[in-house]
Amino acid sequence: MIKVEDVHKSFGSEEILKGISTTFEKGKTNLIIGQSGSGKTVMLKCLIGLFRPEEGRIYYEDKAIQDMDEEEQRELREQIGMLFQGGALFDSMTIEENVMFPLRMFTKQKKADMLARVNEVLKRVDLENVNKKFPAQISGGMQKRVSIARAIVNKPKFLFCDEPNSGLDPRTATLIDNLIQEITHENDITTVVVTHDMNSVMEIGENIVLLKKGKLAWQGDKEDIFKTDNKDVVNFVYSSDLFKKIRNVQLKEE
Ligand SMILES: Nc1ncnc2c1ncn2[C@@H]1O[C@H](COP(=O)(O)OP(=O)(O)OP(=O)(O)O)[C@@H](O)[C@H]1O
């Protein structure tokens, strides 16, 4: 579980996060949604410690990052898996080397043990016989699977994903969403996904945090989101053309 308490983050005189308080739950896919510029990525970067909020606290389980000494912060970094926008694989490394990277960085395991774990996670994401290929030699969807394998190879307790299915066709995007959710459940991970994709909201929205201009506008799950009258939620949901069309059809039928 990650608990966020009254987080403020500014750049110069511009306050981007204006006192966010929320909880991201363990064993669930927690989504941060909101219009472009609402502060989703800044929030994610505060969560992983890339940005330091001027005010507020971020608790990992019982301990706030702000109270951790260097050793505790290093331990926390080891427990974090990250899936960046676009996958961000190292082009000059093979798939196997890419996935092994966090193990080489954070552990002192023997090569054979690392390789066994790499093969285990590649199998989990349904990728076999690609070990010696380079990222450019496999499809975008496969690259995304490799990124997921790399994000979970060191058995993280916390997984952060920034727009994990951007640039993928809808079917592959759904497969990636479902894979992230399955892995979250299997390993009881606290997963936080930044997305503006309504399909993701409907597929894996177990705890959805809606940001609007740096404030928390609404929180609920994928069932709640279609029941609420909250104006910001309705505006967000029906800003998607697909949902506007579905809504029009429903209105015509009534
Ligand atoms: N390093 C930075 N320095 C200055 N301003 C920043 C920095 N990072 C983000 N911002 C500003 O913070 C605001 C929120 O940006 P953020 O990237 O969090 O939006 P977002 O909700 O993730 O949008 P999108 O969906 O377009 O990615 C923007 O106005 C952006 O210009």
The ligand as an SDF file (V2000), in Angstrom:
LIG
                    3D

 31 33  0  0  0  0  0  0  0  0999 V2000
   10.2160   19.1560  -14.8730 N   0  0  0  0  0  0  0  0  0  0  0  0
    9.2400   20.0650  -15.0250 C   0  0  0  0  0  0  0  0  0  0  0  0
    9.5070   21.3830  -14.9620 N   0  0  0  0  0  0  0  0  0  0  0  0
    8.5370   22.3010  -15.1010 C   0  0  0  0  0  0  0  0  0  0  0  0
    7.2380   22.0190  -15.3060 N   0  0  0  0  0  0  0  0  0  0  0  0
    6.9080   20.7220  -15.3820 C   0  0  0  0  0  0  0  0  0  0  0  0
    7.8900   19.6720  -15.2580 C   0  0  0  0  0  0  0  0  0  0  0  0
    7.2460   18.4730  -15.3690 N   0  0  0  0  0  0  0  0  0  0  0  0
    5.9460   18.7690  -15.5760 C   0  0  0  0  0  0  0  0  0  0  0  0
    5.7350   20.0920  -15.5760 N   0  0  0  0  0  0  0  0  0  0  0  0
    4.4300   20.7640  -15.7620 C   0  0  0  0  0  0  0  0  0  0  0  0
    3.4770   20.1600  -14.9200 O   0  0  0  0  0  0  0  0  0  0  0  0
    2.2030   20.1270  -15.5340 C   0  0  0  0  0  0  0  0  0  0  0  0
    1.6240   18.7240  -15.4390 C   0  0  0  0  0  0  0  0  0  0  0  0
    2.4210   17.8520  -16.2390 O   0  0  0  0  0  0  0  0  0  0  0  0
    2.2210   16.2730  -16.2680 P   0  0  0  0  0  0  0  0  0  0  0  0
    3.2760   15.7530  -17.1840 O   0  0  0  0  0  0  0  0  0  0  0  0
    2.1600   15.7410  -14.8980 O   0  0  0  0  0  0  0  0  0  0  0  0
    0.7980   16.1510  -16.9520 O   0  0  0  0  0  0  0  0  0  0  0  0
    0.0280   14.8190  -17.3290 P   0  0  0  0  0  0  0  0  0  0  0  0
   -1.2630   14.8540  -16.5920 O   0  0  0  0  0  0  0  0  0  0  0  0
    0.9040   13.6440  -17.1120 O   0  0  0  0  0  0  0  0  0  0  0  0
   -0.2340   15.0860  -18.8780 O   0  0  0  0  0  0  0  0  0  0  0  0
   -0.1410   14.1150  -20.1630 P   0  0  0  0  0  0  0  0  0  0  0  0
   -1.3740   13.2530  -20.1330 O   0  0  0  0  0  0  0  0  0  0  0  0
   -0.1640   15.0730  -21.2970 O   0  0  0  0  0  0  0  0  0  0  0  0
    1.1450   13.3380  -20.0570 O   0  0  0  0  0  0  0  0  0  0  0  0
    2.3960   20.6200  -16.9600 C   0  0  0  0  0  0  0  0  0  0  0  0
    1.9510   21.9520  -17.0110 O   0  0  0  0  0  0  0  0  0  0  0  0
    3.8960   20.5420  -17.1700 C   0  0  0  0  0  0  0  0  0  0  0  0
    4.3290   21.5610  -18.0300 O   0  0  0  0  0  0  0  0  0  0  0  0
  1  2  1  0
  2  3  1  0
  2  7  2  0
  3  4  2  0
  4  5  1  0
  5  6  2  0
  6  7  1  0
  6 10  1  0
  7  8  1  0
  8  9  2  0
  9 10  1  0
 10 11  1  0
 11 12  1  0
 11 30  1  0
 12 13  1  0
 13 14  1  0
 13 28  1  0
 14 15  1  0
 15 16  1  0
 16 17  2  0
 16 18  1  0
 16 19  1  0
 19 20  1  0
 20 21  2  0
 20 22  1  0
 20 23  1  0
 23 24  1  0
 24 25  2  0
 24 26  1  0
 24 27  1  0
 28 29  1  0
 28 30  1  0
 30 31  1  0
M  END
$$$$
